């Protein structure tokens, strides 16, 4: 059967591809430590699970409105009022898997052939989603402090057909947070050119130092910003596939039509379970997760020093993105670490050209697993780094 050019250009997700290799090794009885997935190692808080169970028992198993249930959209508006002092209407909120909402935002705001600039290094799916939407992605880089290069962003909007920018704060894979002044600079550039900011803020609830600043605070009227977040990282709900987007009403209507003709709606009982995330018990669970990730971050930074790898100190997420001391490409390095140390990491090249000679390490793993992983890497590093 003939395949489309768009499907042929796609590459397998580096994180999921490595996981498959690691699982094949595990099936052979090899003990592999997986530090490659962006998935919390905590369970979903009990109060949220019970909310979903209760919904199932009450028969809430049918279609819901494609924008999401009204109660959940209202809870999200309350969340932004309490957390960020931003007042929005439920008509500015739509519910869908976070990853899908990024894609729907691209389709709803850009035409075939339009340009979108994405972070380098940045999450592996931004580039491929842009290709799937028929767009032309290009990159902007970060400075040494983990803030975006404003000059590159400005030049791209001036000299190309760029109409949109994807920003990600806190950053996957860097673990950095963007300074408010840079957010304001980006907004001014985009506003001047009547463009679009797609702000991926899914790690907003995993900040160790300082406070997250949302683009909803920069653009409370949502004239140029689409703010996307979700429950996966905040409450260890990756398998629930549920998130939200904030946007102006016209854009929400456009995205709603895309959802109606693709996924129809989010799983009903998952939405009712998510209602229980906006409770003191669930936020206490989130607080405990953040404290544990911060402790693990400190362990990982010390272990990186013992290898001679360098990385900016993460202020959020559960990732660190060190540069290793070898001339081998990152795909080769991570392959050899998996085969010889039985530790799964993600090659930095998966996150963009600037990611080469880096690896992404997820510390969403136990302290014992982290220490053992670094012990194994140290044992083979001299052998594989030359």
Buried (B, 14 or more C-beta within 10 A) or exposed (E): EEEEEEEEEEEEBBBEBBBEBBEEBEEEEEEBBBBBBBBBBBEBBEBBBEBBEBBEEEEBEEEBBBBBBEEBBBBBBEBBEEBBEBEBEBBBBBBBBBBBBBBBBBBBBBEEEBBBBBBBBBBBBBBBBBBBBBBBBBBBBBEEEBBBBBEBBBBBBEEEBBBBBBBBBBBBBBBBBBBEEBBEBBBEBBBEBEBBBBBBBBBBBBBBEEEBBBBBBBBBEBEBBBBBBBBBBBBBBBEBBBBBBBBBEEBBBBBBEBBEEEBEBBBBBBBBBBBBBBBEEBBEBBEEBBEBBBEBBEBBBEBBEEBEBEBBEBBBBBBBBBBBEBEBBBBEBBBBBBEBBBBBBBBBBBBBEBBBBBBBBBBBBEEEBBBBBBEBBEEBBEEBBE
